[in-house]
Amino acid sequence: MTKTIHVETMLPTSADRVWSAMKQPATMLYVLRGIAGFPALNGRPDPVEEGEKGSGWLMAFHVIPSSRHTIEVLRVDEENKTIQTHEYGGVLKRWDHTLHVESVSENQSRYSDTVEIDARALTGFVARLAQSIYRYRQRRWHKLVNKHLLPEGRSYRLK
């Protein structure tokens, strides 16, 4: 049994700026800050690449090891500004995540997360939890945009 969730938000900046940030592991860490950490990505300066795979501890609230989590980057589509991953670990048999941004206007974009979840008997519970996590992540996206990605502000880059 699988469940699919989809959460989207409008961001007050260009799709190109959001796309640049989406490819950075630091962005994943930023939008999860407060609820989860993935120490294996700490300090990684390179953008995600199609075909890469990595595993590490997923830390609930940054201190509680919740499970070993594996992320496989299936697709990084520059033209369509889409990243697709296949993830699993702990109770998750499958967590297939599609991150997408599209332009609405010069300084406005629509960002979305779509996740197909299979957690066996816990799928319903995990899907409700995922819905909350992605709403939180998108609030953090707004904070990131307002801090670093506004058209008149700094462009996003790691130092």
DATA-V819394 format. One record per helix or strand. SS is the DSSP state (~ for helix, > for strand). FROM is the first residue (numbers start at 1). LEN is the number of residues. If there is no record, write none. Layout:
BEGIN
ss->{SS/SS}
from->{FROM/FROM}
len->{LEN/LEN}
END
This chain:
BEGIN
ss->{>/~/>/~/>/~/>/>/>/>/>/>/~}
from->{3/15/24/25/36/39/47/53/64/82/92/108/120}
len->{9/8/1/8/2/3/1/8/14/8/14/11/30}
END
